[in-house]
Amino acid sequence: MNKVSIIGFGRFGAMLHALLSKGFEVDVFDKNPINNTEINEVSFEDALKNETIFIAVPIRDFEELIINISDKIESGKTLIDVCSVKVFPKKVMKDNLPTQTDIIATHPLFGPDSLKDSGSVMTMESVRNNFERYDFWKNYFESQNITIEEISAEEHDMMAARSQGLTHFVGRVIDDFGTNQTRIDTEGYKALHKLVSQTCNDTWELFEDIQNFNPYTEKMISELNGSFKKISEIIEK
């Protein structure tokens, strides 16, 4: 395998391109013109010709894309999604892709603002592995100093609601509240600035998708609001 495809070339698709380009030729399709001579931009049909196809579109566009792919993709392909939630895209792929299309569900727990030379983590789940490519991709990502956590979509979303969902929610709340820097900032206050910077550099659409497409975030937000109320009442007393 020396060539792969990426469908979707937003901020994360561009980062994924940089990661995959270390080992492969990469064909890229996006619904909007890329206008970058360093990117091998191809048609949608040509993007479906490679053995492995990475899907890096926003979660809100995911189901429509997979349905579109379902009657166009040839047997023997492997689709790898990189959605920030996992239960929803896993179900969409299993329900719509032909049985002779392998599926790997992944979530790179890093982005353009947090990818490091070491210490990065990616979750992976082998949903279908008829053509036994799962271990190949696990080994490749590990060769890029990425730690692989093999967990199910359900387990991922339960944990992510309490980690990623909470982090992005609090970051947006603090950004809305406002945090002006001062000459006497504590390390904790500086950490809040860093949190806002990391979470708010992502699009508002990504924030909404993380909250709305994870079945466990509604409970998280409710419990968080309860904790705010509880602590406020203690202070008032």
CORZIBEL-V410956 format. One record per helix or strand of 3 or more residues. SS is the DSSP state (helix for helix, strand for strand). FROM is the first residue (numbers start at 1). LEN is the number of residues. Records with the same first field share a line. If there is no record, write none. Layout:
SS->FROM-LEN / FROM-LEN
This chain:
strand->3-5 / 25-5 / 52-4 / 78-4 / 102-7 / 120-9 / 146-5
helix->11-10 / 44-4 / 59-12 / 87-10 / 134-10 / 153-25 / 187-14 / 204-9 / 217-20
